[in-house]
Each structure stands twice: as structure tokens, then as C-alpha cells.
Amino acid sequence: MQYRMLGKTGLRVSRLCLGCMTYGVAQAGQHEWTLDEEASRPFFRQALEAGINFFDTANGYSAGTSEEITGRALRDFANRDEVVIATKAYIPWRNAPNTGGLSRKALFTAVDASLKRLDTDYIDLFQIHRFDPETPIEETMEALHDIVKAGKARYIGASSMAAWQFSKAQYTATLNGWTRFVSMQPQVNLIYREEEREMLPLCADMGVGVIPWSPLARGKLTRPLDVKTARSETDEFGKAIYARTAEQDATVIDAVLKVASARGVPAAQVALAWLLQKPEITAPIVGASKAAQLDDAVAALDLVLTPDEVKALEAPYVPHVVTGVTFPMRFTGRVSVRT
């Protein structure tokens, strides 16, 4: 396994991060393709045996059960001081006021709940899942700073948002002497490369680690476009972010399949190798529901693409509409009344 420092920190992370959204109790209408705890545990062991020490989850994955499964597996299979646990907050945990977003109240409630579900004394990387336009950025950044100073988290990170929003957050922290984000988790893959325009250069300039989500475009880069899976048929978020680009994506997928065929390796290895060769990238977040998928991810670390192969993979790309940077935050429920 290869390792890198996360941004400008002294935190050493594996060049692959295991995405734990795949593991959790399936929820009706959301993440119906997840694996239960018994089926999930072998993937944590396999990842650790491969040298992966970086694990990413969120309070919004499978109603918090992803955090519970992740916490128990790492407690049983790893030494806590050797692994890096990352989780996220923002998604509402109930349809009621103050149960989501990035207010001081919501963040302190969220971090305490995540600590309990993960069964750990601290979170290594506490991330905001999206930007909250309804909360002043000063309130969010001071709350995150206080969470770090309280020992609940070691570092803070962010996920998909506009580059100007991320820049505003960083400079707000700097001006007030608060903790800055050390990482950014954007969507970057051969199908969706819009973050190359502003976010990746901004992270490089600021010394921020980049840990992309969906590096295989929800599996689209691993197979012909017309091949469906249980996840592709039930992943509503995935359908939404790629709904209007099927025709554009087909040519990119064909290019990946051609390079993979010529190399005699699975398409997943080619798509990940392309991402790993980008200098801004620290560690792609890879999901795995089959052992071979994790094997392919590890093998991609040793696959070096030629300049001609990279050119062939990138040539078919056309600009996309920006997607995946916002989640709706509409609370239609009322305050709960206990009897």
C-alpha cells in the first residue's frame, strides 16, 4: 500500500479510502443496495489486510447504521491509533427543524451522535457533507473549531460545493484564527471532470488534500453503459446526477473499455489509475460490495498509464452541467411531541 500525508497535515493516509456507504441496514427508498453487517465485515478485514487505513462514512448513510457497522468492525479488526475514521454531517436525521444543516446546534448534536454510533472517543476527520447557505459561514466555522478544541475531532474537512464557497470558508477561518479544512471531498471521475476547472487548482494552491467520491461514477466506468446492476436500478441519487449525460458518457466509457482491453486489465483499474495519477488527488474513496472490486482498486495503484492512454481517455469528454453539489434541505415535518 502507498501512503500520503493528508494535505499539509502530518496525518498519513492510505492512497485508497474505503467508502462505507455500501455497508448499512437497507432503507426503503434510500440505499436499498447496501450490505448488512454480516456481509460487510469481510470488506473491512480485506481492506486492512491490503494496508488501507482510511475509512469514510456519514451520519446520513443508512440512517446512521453505516457508522455503527464501521465502528464495530474497526474496533474488532484494527488498532484505533493506526486507522483514520472520517464521517460527515449535514443531512437531516429526522424531518424536523434543527435536525440537519450546519448550525452550531446541529453540528454539536451530529458529532456527539456520530461518536456514539462509531463507539470512539474522537473522529479523525469530521467533514461537512455540503455547504449550508442558510447558516452564516462564521457560525459553522467557529462551531467546527470548537469541536476540534473540545477533542471530539482531530481535523475537519469539506465535501462538494462551489470553489468560492470553499474559499470563503477557509478565509473566514484564517481571519478569526479558527481551524481550517484540511481536505475536500468532491466528485471527480472520467465522466465528471468539472472540478478540474476551479476546485482542484484551489485545493492545490491551499495545500488541501483531495479525496474524491464516486471515482468510478457509481460503477458506470466499469462496464458497458447498457449493463445494469441492483445498485444502478435503485440508486436514486446516482440516477439524478447522471440523468442527462448518458450519450456523452458512452464515448468516455468506450474509451476506458478499449484501454482496459488493450492492457488486459479490468476497466475499474484503468479508471482509478487515471485518477490516481492526477497530482492533486490524495486518496479516492472506493466502494466495494465484492472482494474483486477491492482487489481491482489496490491493483490500480501499480498501473501506470502512458501519456497516449491518458489522452485517449480524456479526449471524448465534453463539459457537463454541475451536479451533486447540493442536497435539498426542506423540513416539512413538525416538532415531535412525546407522550
NORCORQUI-V43632 format. One record per backbone hydrogen bond with DSSP energy under -0.5 kcal/mol. CO is the residue of the C=O (numbers start at 1). NH is the residue of the N-H. E is the energy in kcal/mol with one decimal. If there is no record, write none. Layout:
CO;NH;E
CO;NH;E
//
This chain:
2;15;-2.4
4;13;-3.2
5;7;-1.0
6;9;-1.8
10;12;-0.6
11;6;-2.5
11;13;-0.6
13;4;-2.8
15;284;-0.7
17;19;-0.7
17;286;-2.8
18;56;-2.4
19;22;-0.5
20;23;-1.4
22;24;-0.6
22;35;-3.0
24;26;-0.6
27;30;-2.3
30;27;-1.4
31;34;-1.4
35;24;-2.5
36;40;-1.8
37;41;-2.1
40;43;-1.8
40;44;-0.9
41;44;-0.6
41;45;-1.7
42;46;-2.5
43;47;-2.4
44;48;-2.4
45;49;-2.6
46;50;-1.4
47;52;-2.4
48;51;-1.3
53;84;-3.7
54;18;-2.6
55;86;-3.1
56;20;-3.3
58;61;-1.3
60;62;-0.6
60;63;-0.6
61;64;-1.1
61;66;-1.4
62;65;-2.2
64;68;-1.5
65;69;-2.5
66;70;-2.6
67;71;-2.8
68;72;-2.2
69;73;-2.3
70;74;-2.4
71;75;-1.9
72;76;-1.9
73;77;-2.4
74;78;-1.9
78;80;-0.5
79;82;-1.9
79;83;-0.9
80;83;-0.6
83;85;-0.6
84;55;-2.6
84;86;-0.6
85;124;-1.0
85;125;-2.0
86;57;-2.5
87;127;-2.6
88;59;-2.2
89;129;-2.9
90;101;-3.1
91;90;-0.5
94;96;-2.0
96;99;-1.3
99;93;-2.7
103;107;-2.6
104;108;-2.1
105;109;-1.9
106;110;-2.7
107;111;-2.7
108;112;-1.7
109;113;-2.1
110;114;-2.5
111;115;-2.4
112;116;-1.8
113;117;-2.3
114;118;-2.9
115;119;-0.8
115;120;-1.7
123;154;-2.3
124;155;-1.4
125;87;-1.9
125;127;-0.6
126;157;-1.8
127;89;-2.0
127;129;-0.5
128;159;-0.9
131;133;-0.7
132;135;-1.3
136;139;-0.6
136;140;-1.8
137;141;-2.7
138;142;-2.1
139;143;-2.0
140;144;-2.4
141;145;-2.2
142;146;-2.4
143;147;-2.0
144;148;-2.0
145;149;-2.6
146;150;-1.7
147;152;-1.8
147;153;-0.9
148;151;-1.7
152;123;-2.2
155;126;-2.5
156;182;-2.9
156;183;-0.6
157;128;-1.9
158;185;-1.8
160;131;-0.5
162;166;-2.0
163;167;-2.6
164;168;-2.3
165;169;-2.1
166;170;-2.3
167;171;-2.5
168;172;-2.1
169;173;-2.1
170;174;-2.3
171;175;-2.6
172;176;-1.3
173;177;-0.7
173;178;-2.9
174;177;-1.0
180;156;-0.5
182;209;-2.5
183;158;-2.0
184;186;-0.6
184;211;-2.5
185;160;-1.4
186;188;-0.7
186;213;-2.4
191;193;-0.5
192;189;-2.1
193;196;-1.8
194;197;-1.5
194;198;-0.5
195;200;-2.7
198;202;-2.2
199;203;-2.6
200;204;-2.4
201;205;-2.3
202;206;-2.1
203;207;-1.1
203;208;-2.7
207;8;-0.9
209;184;-2.6
209;211;-0.5
210;282;-2.7
210;283;-1.5
212;285;-3.0
213;188;-1.0
214;217;-1.9
216;221;-2.0
217;220;-1.9
219;222;-1.7
220;223;-0.8
224;227;-1.9
226;228;-0.5
229;233;-1.7
230;234;-0.9
231;234;-0.9
231;235;-2.4
234;236;-1.4
235;239;-2.2
236;240;-2.0
237;241;-2.1
238;242;-1.3
239;243;-0.6
240;243;-0.6
242;245;-1.3
245;249;-2.9
246;250;-1.8
247;251;-0.7
248;252;-0.8
249;253;-2.6
250;254;-2.3
251;255;-1.6
252;256;-2.1
253;257;-2.5
254;258;-2.1
255;259;-2.2
256;260;-2.5
257;261;-2.3
258;262;-2.3
259;263;-1.9
260;264;-1.6
260;265;-2.1
266;269;-0.8
266;270;-1.1
267;271;-2.5
268;272;-2.3
269;273;-2.4
270;274;-2.2
271;275;-1.3
272;276;-2.9
273;277;-1.5
275;278;-1.5
278;281;-1.5
280;210;-0.6
284;17;-2.5
284;286;-0.8
285;215;-0.7
286;19;-3.1
290;293;-1.1
290;294;-1.1
291;295;-2.0
292;296;-2.5
293;297;-1.7
294;298;-2.1
295;299;-2.4
296;300;-1.8
297;301;-0.5
298;301;-1.2
299;302;-1.5
300;303;-0.9
302;304;-0.8
303;305;-0.6
306;310;-2.5
307;311;-2.3
308;312;-2.1
309;313;-2.1
310;314;-2.1
311;315;-2.0
312;316;-0.5
314;317;-1.5
329;331;-0.7
330;332;-0.8
336;338;-0.5
//
